[in-house]
């Protein structure tokens, strides 16, 4: 299983690049839409960049289930094995 702290840090960098949010705002309990105000277009960019960075595949039907940063970290961690 991949290191969740490393995934969180990497995901925070991707979110910062896409949205300009500070990396320390990207926390496990934050909702992408509610707390971080990330729209669906930005979310798709974040997903594509995360797939490349972590060498995982996140199917479109899974993306809607990734409501919080923690959900995404868990998914990537499990998918990365």
N, C-alpha and C positions, 0 to 999 in steps of 0.2 A: 504493500500500500504506500502510495506517495506521501511525502511529508506535507501535512495540511498547512503548516505555517509557511512553507515555501510556496505552496499553491496560492495561499491568501496574498502573500507578498507579490507574486507574479500577476495575479488577477488585479490587485490594486494598481499596479503599474499600467496594465492594459486599460483599466477604467480611467486612470488619470490621463493617459494619452488621448483617449476618445472624448472625454467630457471635461477635462480640466479640474476635476475634483482632486483634492489632496489625498494622497495614498492613505493617510491615517484616518480618513473618513470612511474608508471601505472596510467595514467590520462585519464579522460573521452574522450578527443579528440584524443587519441593515437590509431593508427591502430595496431591490433595484429601482422599482417604480415609485414607491411611497416615500422612502427616506432619501434615496440618491437622485430621484427625479430623472431616471434614464428612460428615454422613449424606446419604442420597439426597433426603430432603425439603428440607434446606437447600440442597443442590446445585441442585434444581429452581428454588428461589427465586432463587439466585444467577444461574442461566441466564436466567430471565425478566428480572431486573433488568439483566443484561448486554445482553440483546437490546434493551431499551429505551434504555439508555445509549449503546450503540454503533450503534444502528439496523441490527442484523443479525438474521438468523433462524438459530437453532441447532436443527435437527430433533432430536427425542427420540433417534433412532437414532445421532446423532452424539455426544450427551452422554456415552454410555458409553465412547466413544473418548478423551474428554478426561480423561485420568487425572492429568495434572500441570497446574500453573498454566501452564507453557510451552505445553502442547498447546492450552489455551484461548486464550492470547494469540495463538498462530500462527493458530488457526482464525478468531478475530475479525479479526485483521489481514487475512487473505486474503478473508474474507467482506465486510469493509468496503471492500475495494478501495482 
